[in-house]
Amino acid sequence: MQHNGRHFGRRAFLQAGLGVAAALALPEFVRPGHSSGRLEIGDGEILTFTDGTLTLPVASTFPDVAKQELDELLAANGMAADMLTPDCNVTILRRGDKLVIFDVGAGSNFLSTTGKLLENLAAADIDPADVTDVVFTHAHPDHLWGVTDDFDELVFSNASYHIGQVEWDFWSSSDALSAMPEDRQTFVVGAQNRFEAIGDRIAFMKPGDEVLPGVEAVDTAGHTPGHLSFLIHGAGEKVLVAGDAISNAVVSFARPDWPTASDQDPQLGAKTRSILLDRLVDEEARLIGYHLPHPGTGRVERKDSAYRFVPV
């Protein structure tokens, strides 16, 4: 496997026989047995599908946190002190004539433990050609690279695409490569390749916009310069698709103030987390976190001077 932002080898969903599944009509409600997460929201439903998992060393994820304090927090919550293995949860909203996917997974050329999305969609009889809208939280590989297949063709061939203007401008910039640490420069190359593929279908948005009916863009910059989360409204209920603004089921809630190296701007990321957690509690909104334990769905409660995640 090469991490150079281009595609090699055969497409995973071809191996899984997605070509056959693609001919099937999408039922009125997708069979939830193939998705570990299903929420009702007004007259629609929200499903979450796994794209696989990542493996991240704890020490390099939280390099500026006192090791003893971090180890004690993780141990108290049954988590390993050496490695994190966060899930990758892709969200689908089906409402009215819309079939919306929020982020698209990593595709086949990032990590061997990711790129599982298409085979899981196929198992649920979801044809990528039926997706009407693709909405991106940000342009990191595990959220963006699955937009094209091994032949540089669009996987979601009939969809419109939506991304924050700030996020697009950052990754498209001629200065983006030099602004990135060397170990993340492939992220830039990969993002620019995928942007080229969707360039004639993209619609830009900013915080506060109604991206689609009942879907509000929320400013959650910090993880990346233009990171957005999306608050889905329906029948008096709210569900936040948070992307990577909240990324660890223990640390992000118990110590949202702790900086993490996964955020491009760790200080802004910490500030954003605290504001977002407050909003989730105050508005009694449900949460879907891209890297929270699959299916990534739950609620936020205040605990002592911080918060806790309650899985649903």
N, C-alpha and C positions, 0 to 999 in steps of 0.2 A: 504493500500500500504506500502511496506517495501523498504527502500533504502539500501539494502545490496548487490546489485550487482548481485543477482540471479533472476530467473524468476518465477513468480507465476501466477495462473489464466489462463484464456483462451486468446488466441492470438486475438488481435483486428481485424486483417484482416480476421480471420475466421468468426467473427461475421458479418463482412461487406460483406461476400460472395466472398472473393478474390479467393477461390478455383475455382469458376466458371470462374471468369475473367482471371485466370491464363491460362485457356485453349485457350484463344483467341490469334490470331496471332498479333504481333505488326505491325501496319500499317507503310507505308513508312515514314510518318511524323505523330507524335503523335498529337491527337486532342488538340489544345491549349486551348480550352474552359475550360478544367479542371485544367489548370495551369494559375496563374495570371501573370506569367513571361515567355516571349519567345523572344529570340534574335537569329538572324541569324549570323553565323560566317563562312564565306567562303562557303563550300559545306555542312555544317552541321547546326545544330540548338542546342540551349541551352534552357532548360526549368528549371523553379524553382517551387518547390512544398513545401507547408507548412507542417511542422511536429507539428505545434501548437505554443504555446507561453510560455515564462517564466515570473515569477514575482520576481523582485529584488528591495529591498529597496534602495532608492537613497543614503541615508546616509551611508550604509555599502558598496555601490559600489564605492563611491568616498569619503572615510573617510579622506583623506589628502588634500582635497580641501576646501577652505574657503566657509562656507555655504551660506553666503550672495551672494557671487559672482556666486556660482553654481546656487542658486535659481533664480537669475536675468537672467542668460543665459537660463535656462530652461523655465522660464515664458515668455521671449521675443520670444521664439519659440513655444509657445503653449503646453509645456510639463509639466506634473505634477511634483511637487517638492518632493513628498513622495515616489512614486512607479514608477518603470520602468516595462514595459511589452513587452520586445523585442520578435519579431518574430523569428522563426527558419526556415530558408530557405534552402532547400536541392536542389542542382544543378544536373541536368542531361545533359550530352553531347551526342548527337547522330550524328555520322559521320562515313561514310563508313560502315564497318561491326562491328563498336564499339558502344556499349551502356554503357556509363560510368557514374557512380554516385559518386559525391564528398560528403563524409560523409553520414550517414545513419539514422540520427535521434536518438531518445532516446529509442525507443521500448516501451514496456508496463509497465516497472517497475521503472520509474524515477519519473515523475510528472503526475498528472491527466490531466494537460493542454497540455502535449506533447504526442508523440506516434501516431500522425495522418497520418504519411507519407504513410503507406501501403494502407489505404483506399483511399487516394487521387491518388496514382498510379493506383489502381484498377479502379477508376472512369475514368482514362485516358487510360484504356486498356493497361497498362504497366505491364507485367509479370515479377516479380523479377527474375525468372529463365532465362530471356533473357539478364539480365545485364552481360556484359562481364568483367567489371573491376570496382572494388570499390577502391576509392582513399581517404585516410584520411588526413585531415589537422592536426588533433591532436586527443588525446584520452580521451577528456572529455565526460561524459555520454550522453549529448545531441547530440553528433556527432558520437559516437561509439556504444552505447549499443543496438541500433536497428539492429545490425549485426546478432544477434541470436533471435530465437523466444522463446516462453514460454517452449519449450521442449529442449532448448539448441541446436537446429539445425540451420544451416545456412539459413538465409532468402534468400540470393542471392547465391543459391546453385551451380551455374555453373561459378561463377566469379573468377577471379584472384584478389588478394588484394595487395595494395601498401601503404606503410607508411614510414615516415622518420626513418632512422636508429637511430638517436639521440632520437626521441620520443619513439620508441619501447624500446630502452635500458633503458630509464628513468623509464617508467612504469613497465618494467619487473624486475627491480632491486630488490634485497632482501632488499635494504634500502629505497625503495620508500614509504613504509607505514610510517616509522618513520620520513621521510622527510616532510610529509604532515601534515598540521593542522588537529586536530581531526575531525573537521566537514567536511573534505574532504577525510578522509581515506577510505570511501566507494567507492570513485572514483577509488582508486588503486585496491581494491578488484574486482570491476566491470571490470576494464580494463584488469586485469590479466585473469579473466574468459573468456572474449571475445578473448583475444590473444591466449589462449589455443585452442579455437575453430577454429581459422584461421591459426594456426602455421605452418601447412604443405602446405599452399597456399600463404604465404606472400612473397612479394618482397620488398627489402629495397631501399631507395633512399636518395639522399643528394641534397642540394641546387645546382641549375644549371643543374641538370639532365633533360633529356627529358624523362619523365615518360612514356608517350605514344606519338604517332606521333602528333606533334604540341602542346604538353602540357608540359610546362616548370615549374619545381619546383623552388619556390622563398623562400629564407630564411626570415622568419618572426617570429623568436624566440622572446620570451618575455611573451606571453600569457601562453605558456608552453615551456619547454626547447627545444623541437624539432618542434615547430609549423612551418608548411609550408603553403604557398599559392600557387596557380597554375595559370599561365598565359597561356591562350588558344590563339593560333595564327591561323589566317585564312584569306587568301586573303587580306593581308595588314592590317587587323584589329586585335585588341587584347581585350580580356576580362579576367579580373582577378577575380578568385574565391578566396576571401580573408579569408574565415573562420572567426576567431575571432580577426584577427589582427586589424580590424577596426569594432567597435561594436556598436557605438551609432551615430545616424544620425545627432546629433547636437554637442555633446561634442567632439567626436573623430575628428571632422573637424575644429570646431572653436577653440578648445584648445587641440590639439593632445599632447601637453606637459604635460597635467594633468595626474597624475598617477591614475590608477584604481585598486581596490582590486581584480577584476576578472582576472588580469594578475598575473601569478605566480612571475614574476620579473617585478614590476611596472615601474622601471626606464628603463629597456631594452624595455619593451612594448611601452613606450612613444617614445623612440628613433626610434624604428622600424616603428611606425605609421607615424612619420614625413617623414622618408625616403620613405615609401611606397606611401604616398600622393603626394610627389614630383614626383615620378616616374609615377604615374597615370596621373598627369597633363602633364608632359613633353612628355609622349608617347601617350597621348590622348586615353588611354585605358578605356574601360568601366569597371564597378565594380559590383560585386555581393557580398554583405555582408551577412553573415549567420544570423546576428541579426539586420540588417537594416529593416525598414518597408517593409513588404511583397509587392511585390515580391523580394525586396532587390537589384534591378538593378538600375543603374544610372551612372552618370559621376561626376567627381570631378573638381571643378573650384577654382582658387585662389580668395580669398576675403580678402581685407585689408592685414594683415600680416599672415593670416591663409588660410583656405579653406572653401568650402561649398559643400554639397552633393546636386546634382540635380537629382531627380528621373527620370527614363525613364519608 
